[in-house]
Amino acid sequence: MDLKEVMAINLRRLRHAKGWTQEELAERAGLTSRYIGAIERADVSASVTVLGQIAGALELEASELIRPLATNGPKRAACKE
C-alpha cells in the first residue's frame, strides 16, 4: 500500500471518529470538500502544506495521517544489535 492510500484510509477513519462530514472537515481545514473527497479516494496526493492544514483541523500531528496502521499479519523478528 502506498502512502497516498495510507493517508486516504487514515483520513477517512479519523474524520469519522470526529463525526464530521467531508464538508465540515473541508471548512475547518480551509479546503474544498471535493479535494477532501479526492484525498480520501486516493485520487490525489496531498502536499505537505495540505497535510498540515488537515492535521490542524483534526487537532493531531501530521504523522498520524501517514502512519500505517498495524496489521494482523506476520510479525517481524526483532533486530539484535
Order of alpha helices (4+ residues) and beta strands (2+ residues): alpha-alpha-alpha-alpha-alpha
